[in-house]
Structure formats: C-alpha cells, structure tokens
Amino acid sequence: MSRSKPVMIISGVVLAATLLGVASYATTKPSGPSSSPGAAAEVSADPSAGVYPELEAYARRDAADKLALGRADAPVVLIEYADFKCGYCGKFARDTEPELVKRYVDAGTLRIEWRNFPIFGEESEAAARASWAAGQQGRFWEFHKAAYAQGAKEKGFGKERLTALAREAGVPDLARFTRDTDGAAARAAVGKDQEQGYSLGATSTPSFLVNGRPIAGAQPMEAFTQAIDAAAKAAAAKKPGAGATPGSGR
C-alpha cells in the first residue's frame, strides 16, 4: 500500500499533522526486550493549539459506521487512530475513553470514530481485521474492550487468540467472524483507515483529531476534556441564530 498518496491539504496542516506523528512516536514506538510502557505519554497537548478545517473534514459521520460511538450529528467528533498492540492505546481505552463516553457521548455532545492504524506488524494487522469483522456483527466495541483489557496484548493476537477474543466479545457467528477476518473486505477497510492516517501524517499510535485539532499520544483526561469543550463551544457559536440577541425572534 502506498504511503505517498497525494492529499489536498494546505502546507500548514501538513506540518501540524506531521508534528503530531513525530511527537507521539517517542511514546508509542515498539518497546525493547527490557522496556515497558510508562504510566502516561510525556507529550504536551496544548488545548489552544490550532484547529484545521481540512482535518475536521476527516470525520465520516456515517450513521451506519459500526466502528463509531455516538450520534452522527454530534457537534464534536473525536477520531482515534490506534493499534491493538499499542500499550498507550490500551491505556487510553481503559482509563480515559470510558469517562469520555459517560461525560460526552451519552450526552450527545461527542461522537468517537475509530480508525484501525496497525503499525506493529502482522499481528497488529490481524487484530485490526478481526475488530472490523466483529463490528460486522455489531460487537466491535465489545471486541475493543476485550483486546485492550489489562494484559491482553501480552497474550498476542494469533488466530486462536482472536477467536477467543471474539467469543469473549459475544460475537454470535464465529465461523463468519473467521471468514470476515481473512476476507478482502476487512483488508480493504483496514487499508482505507491506514491510508487516511498516513495522509494525515501520523506515524504512530495513538493519534487523535478533535474537530480538526490534533492531539498526540495518550494524554491525561484534561487534554481531551479541554479540547472537546472548546470544540463544542465553537460548534455552538456556528449555529444559526447563535449570536442573536434576546427578543430578536430568532
């Protein structure tokens, strides 16, 4: 798959997106034999950093997207580019994402769109395809939870392990799951997500966009809440009549 597909993005956005990837690489690169992920990514995420409309357009807002949570018309979309073998992605999935769901998705403010961005080899690719296959039976997020459980990635993502995760996730038709995981449609879907990530300039995981605002790495909760709150406020200001004065009839 080509990583050099031309993308119609202004140079300033390309620079911002590239810096997103470079910043997060140091905290998400494959660990050596004697190393392990730390408690949190040591990358700052300035909530006042630029917001780029060109990147905001990466949100699909497809109501039929089985790898998304929340209303398609939610004012804020958080796009996550992640790998199931990434320790920091797991940290975000366990420590931060559930709270964002409770605080923002359930309230209708936020939509989370997942992008498979496998960068750690064949098992990453297989896990990505398996997650898509689970999604075809409406069990993506249950598979996501099982695959990111504490200690799950250390067990690997071989074929039998992926089937076990699907079973744990409640995927009803395991034979179909196996076929879908190995099928052309899964490869195409994962490839599409990867191509979007590469076009963005991401080189590592996790990488995020919040209504066009890049965030690199598994940042503390505050980095996400500040970005989401700011995006929600900006979205509200764009609504027709948002600037109308009381009694104006609008």
Helices and strands as residue ranges (DSSP letters): H 11-28, H 53-56, E 68-69, E 76-82, H 87-91, I 92-96, H 97-100, I 101-105, E 110-116, H 122-135, H 140-147, G 153-155, H 159-168, H 174-181, H 184-200, E 207-210, E 213-216, H 221-238
